[in-house]
């Protein structure tokens, strides 16, 4: 009885040791191989993509390789082309091509594929590309350098299970003198931009003032040409008509002209001021010269994305004088309810 029990225990222990159930998690590929119990050598059986398992089998084992995309970071401290020491970090995103687990295990170092076959070649390529550029150029041309490194890696590993996704350079640390020079350069650039903004604003403000001066000159010209005595008489009639119709009055006394026409006397001796030919020519030259400057300021404002100075229309210029015949026809009824003295 005891012998049978011992034999059964030995058989059970042997079976538990020999029977396996290899498991492959998601994102991995399993290198399924057979390991003899006593004699013989390991044999590859098949590849298994996770998540999966072989179920209970006789002496089957797995080497699981992570096929997902991962980021591998390498730190560098190198001399640039101008013999300045620069510290930075290179982050390389790499994944393994699907259905290549057998090649990775047998030819590329299994789970140590990166440290055995990628790390040192990558560092060599980075050193070769970075040492061609100056210290400041590394930061200013980061994307260009990263693309060069990426192209070199893609060329090296194009027919292998290793798939290079991207290369990024960051975490720059420059020597103290280089950092100081960069800061001074940035400060000078900002000061230049500030001065350019002030100059542009001054030019626009000057253009606005020129417009205002032109508007005043144009108003003065209109007044000089149109405000003659007849026009002032007509305006006076309109004012008195409004006063006559206003409810806030009881009696309005209107002065009469020396001719006894009953029309309010506003100007006794008025003369029209006519601009000379030289005045007209001078005003046209000023207007043409400064309108060109205003147009130039508008173009610069539009290209810079800033609002252009508004050009006011002559909205508040006095109205043109009425037809003298029409004014004369209105004069007899100018009293509009207002009393004439002398009755």
C-alpha positions, 0 to 999 in steps of 0.5 A: 500500500505504501509503495503504491502511494509513493509511486502515485505521488511521484507520477502526480508530481511528474505530471504537474511538472511536465504539464503546462499552460503558457499564457500570453497577455494582450499587446504581447506575442508569445514565442511558444517552445518545447523543453524536454523533460530529461534529454534533448534540446528546446524546440520552437513550436509557434507564435501566439498573439495575446491575449491567449493561452495554449491550454494544458500541454506537455512541456510547452513554455513561452517567452512573451515579447512586448510588441506595443509602442514604447518611448526610450529616453537617452540623455546626452552631454556633447560638444557642439560644432562651436566647442560648447558643451550641451546637455539634452535628451532624445526620446525615441518611440519604437514598436516591434512589427507584428508576427516577428516574435520568432526573429526577435527571440532568436536573432535580436536578443529576445527581451533585451533587443533594445539594449543589445541592438538599438541603444548604441547605434541610436546614440552614435547617430545622435552624436554624429548629427548634433556635433554638426550644429552650433550650441544655439542652432541645436535649440533653434533647429530642433525639429530639423535635427530630430528629422535627420536622426529619424531618417538615419534610424529608419534607413538602418532598421528598414528591413528589421522587426524594429519600427521607428515611429518618431524622434524628439529632442528636448530638456536643453541645458546650455552653458551659462554664457550661452544662456546669457547670450540667448537671453540678451538676444531675446531682450534686444529683439523684444525692444526692437519690436516695441520700438517698431510698434511705437513708430507705427503708432506715431505714424498713424496718429500723425496721419489722423491729425493730418486728416483732421487738419485737411477737414478743417481746411476744407470746411474753411474753404466751403465757408469762404465760398458759400456763406455770402450775405444772401445765404445768411439772410436765408438762415436768419429767416429759418431761425425766426420761423422756428421761433415764431412756431415755438410754444414758449413765447408770447410776442416776437419783435423782428427788426426790419431792413433799411429798405422796409421789406420786413425781412430781418436784417442780419448782415448789412454789408457782406462780401463773398470771400473767393479763394485765389488760384494760388490758394486753391492750388496750395490746398490741392497739393497739401490734400494730395500729399497727405492723402497718399500718406493716409493710404500708405498708413491704411495698407500698413495697418491692414498688413499688421492686422490693426484697425486703420484710422477712420477717414471722416466724411464732411458730415458736419460741413454747412449745407450748400446755399439754396437757390436764390430764386427759392429764397426770394420766394420764401421772403414774403411769408417770413413773418409766419405769425410774427407781428410787424412793428408799425401797425 
